Amino acid sequence: MPGAASIFASLMFLVLGASGVAATPARSLPAGGNSTPFSPGANPTTRAEVAGYIGDQACVSCHQDKVASYHRTAHSITSTLPDADSIHGDFNPGANILKTLNTNLYFVMEARDEGFFQTAFLRRSQTEIVRRTEKFGVVVGSGRKGQTYLFWKGDGLFQLPVSYWTELNEWANSPGYPDGSALFSRPVNPRCLECHATFFKEIGPLENNFDKASLVLGITCEKCHGRGAEHQARYQSKTPPQSATNGAVINPGRFARDRQIDVCALCHAGGNPRKSVPSLSFAPGDVLEHYVDLPEPAPNTPVDVHGGTVQLLKRSRCFKSSATMTCSTCHDVHAPQRDLAAFVPKCLGCHKVESCGKFAKMGHQIDAQCVVCHMPLQPTQQIISSANGTKLQPKVRNHQIAIYPEAQLQ
């Protein structure tokens, strides 16, 4: 964003100490707009239909169990509206403060009747404190690893400088922002929203200008199955379809292997730039490389565990030796999957536990450890943050199924 760094640098601040309230008069800027995005849980009968999207609640009448299960997954809540449940960070006094490397700068997170806010306080002198306050507009991330937060400035969507780190149960410096500064200038571009939302409308002139009311947050049913308005109309008509093939809905499970993987690779092959096509052009069933740059990494090139999930899977001997293996071979996208032992039957469909090199020494202690040893958690280089000057990197499961001598049994 041209000039943004210099504009927002003038609003940077530093820590006063443990108190969350400025003790001297402070200048402030107002928070962003009040328009509300379309939450995936909203009742579609209470608002106008958004670009053919009808919302997950419209699916409940026929697919109640699927919807209920899916709404407990990380995909479903990868972006939401801010409330006391969706924001995992602690707003209680003392726990709502983030100190920084700059001893004059700190942030305070507040829950008020009118919403949730982040304020940066900077002491410029013994008598002058400057501050900037912005309102939480969108929560990004399910909270398994952490969350970051977005705010509106007019029609512009930006990342807030303070995020939440689940492992430490602490507020942390947002990835992409330097520790010790209070910049509020990082724009959220359409490619980010393509993976963290279902729909949005760009209105320009800048790439982070969106129609607030157009946002369909979360990865909803329609992200993978297509817009549901026509599907709903056909099944509510006097002559509903007799065959699912006439249901005006997409079933990625019926695609050829490459097309199935492309649906996942849109977001799980890294934040690769979009080609010269409009945002949201890709639809399930399309060839992804027609829409997104997907360079094939050289065989020995390191691939990040967060940004290259699909690329790492494709390097796996399991994948190469199978004509049918896809992401859904192991993953049920409609249900939360947190129990690593539950994946073991997938592995033992092709392998015998007795064939593992660890079996001779450890026997059946390894029965539930396939994923732990052959897909270990490793730190990502793509999400780096800090809290009180300490570097933070989440660990993500490596999807290159292989032998890792350093892996430790649990």
Long-range contacts (C-beta under 8 A, 24 or more apart in sequence): 1-185, 1-187, 1-206, 1-208, 4-185, 4-187, 5-183, 5-185, 7-185, 8-182, 8-183, 8-184, 8-185, 9-181, 9-183, 11-120, 11-130, 11-132, 11-182, 11-184, 12-105, 12-120, 12-122, 12-130, 12-181, 12-182, 12-183, 13-104, 13-105, 13-106, 13-120, 13-121, 13-122, 13-123, 13-124, 13-129, 13-130, 13-131, 13-132, 13-182, 14-100, 14-102, 14-103, 14-104, 14-105, 14-106, 14-121, 14-122, 14-123, 15-99, 15-100, 15-102, 15-103, 15-104, 15-105, 15-106, 15-121, 15-123, 16-104, 16-106, 16-121, 16-123, 16-129, 17-106, 18-94, 18-97, 20-93, 20-94, 20-96, 20-97, 20-108, 20-110, 21-108, 22-121, 22-129, 22-131, 23-129, 24-127, 24-128, 24-129, 25-129, 26-121, 26-129, 26-130, 26-131, 27-130, 27-131, 28-131, 28-132, 28-133, 29-132, 29-133, 30-133, 31-115, 31-117, 31-133, 31-134, 31-135, 31-151, 32-134, 32-135, 32-137, 32-151, 32-152, 32-153, 32-154, 32-156, 33-152, 33-153, 33-154, 33-155, 33-212, 35-152, 35-212, 35-213, 36-81, 36-212, 36-213, 37-81, 37-138, 37-212, 37-213, 37-214, 37-215, 37-216, 37-217, 38-199, 38-213, 38-214, 38-215, 38-216, 38-217, 39-80, 39-81, 39-217, 39-218, 40-76, 40-80, 40-198, 40-216, 40-217, 40-218, 40-220, 41-71, 49-229, 50-199, 50-213, 50-214, 50-216, 51-199, 51-201, 51-214, 51-227, 52-227, 52-228, 52-229, 52-230, 53-198, 53-199, 53-216, 53-220, 53-222, 53-227, 53-228, 53-229, 54-222, 54-227, 54-228, 54-229, 54-232, 55-216, 55-220, 56-220, 56-221, 56-222, 58-228, 58-232, 59-221, 59-228, 62-235, 63-221, 66-334, 67-221, 69-334, 69-335, 69-336, 70-221, 70-333, 70-334, 70-335, 72-335, 72-336, 73-142, 73-333, 73-334, 73-335, 73-336, 74-142, 74-144, 74-336, 75-142, 75-218, 75-219, 75-333, 76-218, 76-219, 76-220, 77-142, 77-143, 77-218, 78-140, 78-141, 78-142, 78-195, 78-196, 78-218, 78-219, 79-138, 79-139, 79-140, 79-141, 79-196, 79-197, 79-217, 79-218, 80-138, 80-139, 80-217, 80-218, 81-138, 81-139, 81-217, 82-115, 82-116, 82-136, 82-137, 82-138, 82-139, 82-149, 84-111, 86-139, 87-116, 87-136, 87-139, 87-147, 87-149, 87-164, 88-143, 88-147, 88-164, 88-166, 89-147, 89-164, 89-171, 90-169, 90-171, 91-116, 96-171, 97-171, 98-162, 98-170, 98-171, 98-172, 98-173, 98-387, 98-388, 99-388, 100-173, 100-179, 100-180, 100-181, 100-388, 100-389, 101-179, 101-180, 101-386, 101-389, 102-180, 102-181, 105-180, 105-181, 105-182, 107-161, 107-162, 107-171, 107-182, 109-162, 109-171, 118-149, 118-151, 118-160, 118-161, 118-162, 120-161, 120-182, 120-184, 122-182, 132-182, 132-184, 134-160, 134-184, 136-160, 138-215, 138-217, 140-196, 145-383, 145-394, 145-396, 146-172, 146-385, 146-394, 148-174, 148-175, 149-174, 150-188, 151-184, 152-212, 155-203, 155-209, 155-210, 155-211, 155-212, 156-187, 156-206, 156-208, 156-209, 157-187, 157-188, 157-208, 157-209, 157-210, 158-184, 158-185, 158-186, 158-187, 158-188, 158-208, 159-186, 159-187, 159-188, 160-184, 163-385, 165-385, 165-387, 165-392, 167-394, 168-387, 168-392, 170-387, 171-387, 172-385, 172-386, 172-387, 172-392, 173-385, 173-386, 173-387, 174-385, 175-383, 175-384, 175-385, 179-386, 179-389, 190-274, 190-279, 191-271, 191-273, 191-274, 191-279, 192-271, 193-279, 194-266, 194-267, 194-274, 194-279, 194-280, 195-266, 195-267, 195-271, 198-222, 198-223, 199-280, 200-279, 200-280, 202-279, 224-250, 224-252, 224-263, 224-284, 224-333, 225-249, 225-250, 225-251, 225-252, 225-284, 226-250, 226-283, 226-284, 250-283, 250-284, 250-285, 252-284, 252-285, 253-328, 255-284, 255-285, 257-323, 257-324, 257-325, 257-326, 258-287, 259-284, 259-285, 259-286, 259-287, 260-326, 260-327, 260-328, 261-310, 261-326, 261-327, 262-286, 262-287, 262-288, 264-309, 264-310, 264-327, 265-294, 265-310, 266-292, 268-309, 268-310, 268-327, 269-294, 269-307, 269-308, 269-309, 269-310, 269-311, 270-304, 270-307, 270-308, 270-311, 270-382, 271-307, 303-400, 304-380, 304-381, 304-382, 305-378, 305-379, 305-380, 305-396, 305-397, 305-398, 305-399, 306-380, 306-382, 306-383, 306-394, 306-396, 307-380, 307-382, 309-399, 310-399, 312-398, 312-399, 312-400, 313-399, 313-400, 313-401, 315-400, 316-399, 316-400, 316-401, 316-402, 317-401, 317-402, 318-350, 318-401, 319-401, 340-368, 340-371, 340-372, 341-368, 343-370, 343-371, 344-368, 344-370, 344-371, 347-371, 347-374, 357-403, 358-409, 362-409, 365-409, 366-409, 369-409, 369-410, 371-397, 372-407, 372-408, 372-409, 372-410, 373-403, 373-404, 373-407, 373-409, 374-401, 374-402, 374-403, 374-404, 374-407, 375-399, 375-400, 375-401, 376-404, 376-406, 376-407
